[in-house]
Amino acid sequence: MEDFTAGTTQSQPTRRQSTLGAEWDLRIKQLVADWGAEKSPDLIEEIIITALKMARDKMGTGDLKLMNRSLKELRYAAKMFSGYRQFRKVCVFGSARTPPSDAQYQVAEDFARQMVTHNYMVITGGGDGIMGAAQRGAGREHSFGLNIRLPFEQRANETIHGDPKLVNFNYFFTRKLNFVKETHAFALFPGGFGTMDEGFEILTLMQTGKARIIPVVLLDKPGGTYWETWMKFLTEHLSKLGYVGSEDFHFFKIVPNVAEAVREILHFYSVYQSSRWVGEQLVIRISQKLSKPAGAELNRTFADIVRTGEIVQARALSQEKNEADIWDLPRLILTPHRRSFGRFRQLIDAINLAGIDRDSRLKLVPLREIEKASARS
């Protein structure tokens, strides 16, 4: 699985940090060995130690139920997604109240259908409306549904109903964690509180550096003004009051149609592949090496985000050996300030905008073109 925290989780120690004393530690170690934990047995041991500590913490039954249910939900969802790691996935958010007669419904269906042709799978909340439209476009085989149990009737849409890839959650926070953890792009359609909550969740996580940067596209029906109204609120209130920075507006892009939405997502991964923190270093994996002029231009343009040294091209670091499938990809490595993460999105855009010429050599795009593209987003 690609670490949705861009390596922050992978950088955590795997050796057991908790202890119950030598005698109990040995008994737990033997239990895990007898059970047959082949991968990361130290982490399994630590989970057991945490559970045993809870038994003596005198916490209430409600807390114990919450922790138990949460772990079960996270475990089951991870198991379900594990068989589909070879596919990138796009998560579609939007109102469950959108009827099939609404133009937005058709846009969502067309978008999902187009993404599947590019070997993407589609994740939704599993309900009707925009979610049902997206999964109808993607088809059952290419769909995941992350449904939420509600006190009123919440039926999964007809495409995903009864499919093993429909995962039911009792808690919104475990559900939202899986939306972020398992997807490589987000597409938002007009919606209510839930859509806003889910959209601002991923924007907040990227803004604070707690999740890897991925494309976020905002779609509407032809001639719709939902996102323009939303953008007006952001610019005239949040931005003017200083609650968000100008660089935060680079995390998302309002797109006029399905073709532009698909293009934006595919272009994001055209040269850029993924990134990972290794200590204080940010390692950016790219599909091909950049030319020396392109590397020099990146250093000039993004000097403000580099804390020490410069952006250099290199091979994989030894700490990345657990990701053998991308071991041979070229890297861009830098030691940046951990702030203004919208600039990191601009860096990715600049890498992709280098493009590939007819001779398959990365060519340098003038800085003015990078600035124009950033302004459009």
Disulfide bonds with the S-S distance in Angstrom:
none
